[in-house]
């Protein structure tokens, strides 16, 4: 929800949209920047809203069966933590320099 609110604020502010357009220009986008910003914004907001909706549905949808709602919410939260924390750490561990530091070739 925090990421969703922050991204919505960036998209709503003219300076934020300008930063997004500048980042796209730096990335090499040569098409209509306004359309690309709109598509990127809608896609980003949809993904974040979808994730929040799945988490809320898993918790509040199973509220009548309180233990299962809690278990489902914990599983969803654990999955998000694996995605947000686990993947960057996995990338770090799989780097050649890290493997060599631990004597693995």
N, C-alpha and C positions, 0 to 999 in steps of 0.2 A: 504494500500500500504506500509506503514511503517513496519507493522508486516511481510508482505511478504518479504520485502527487508532484514529485520533483520534475519528472519528464513533462507533465501537463503544464507546469509553470514555465518551463523552458520554451515549450511550443507556443504558449499564450503570449509570451513577452516578445516584442519586436527584436530586441537585442539577442534573445535566445534563438529565434529563427535565423537571424543574421549569422550567428555562430554556426548553426547547422549548415547553412548554405556555404559558408566559408570552408567548413570541414569537407563538404562534398566537392567543392572546387579543388581543394588540396588533394582529394582522393582521385581526381581525374574525371569527374562527371562533367560531360559537355552538353547534355540534354537540358531540357527546361528544368531549372533548379526548383521552381515553385512546385511543380508536379512531383518531383522526386522527394522533396521535403514533406509534402502532404502524404504520399504513399508511405514513406518511412515513419512518419508520425502515427498514422493510423495503424500500421503494422505493429509498431512498438507499444502503443497504448492498448491495442487488442491483446497482445501476448501478456502484458502485465495484468490487465483486467481479467483475462481468462484464468491466469494462475491464481489470482485472488478469489475468483468465483469458485474454482475447484476446491480451494482450501476451505472456503466458507461453506460450500455445499457438503463437503465431507464431514465437517464438524457439526454444523447446525442441522443438516439433513438427517443425521443420525442421533439427534439430541434425545429422542424418545428412548433410544437404547444407549444411555449415557456411556457405558464403558466402551462400546463399539465406536461411538463418535469420537471419544478421546483417543482410542487406539488409531483410528483412521487419520485423525489430525496429526498425531505424532509421526506416523509413517510418512505423510505428505511433507511435514516439516523436515524430517530426516532426509528425504529425497532431495528437497531443495538445498539443504546444507551440503549434501554430497555434490550437487551440481555446482553450487557457488564456491565451495571450498575445496572439495575433493579433486575436481578436474584441474584447477591451477596447480595444486600440489602434485598431482600425478605427472603433469607436464614437467614440473621442476625435477621430480625424481627420475624421469626418463631422459633427461638431458645427458649428453655424453660426458660433460664435465663432472656432473654429479656422480654418474656411474664410475668414472675413473677415480674420483676422490675416495670412493668406497671399495676400490679394487675390482670392480666388475667391468669387463670389457665387452 
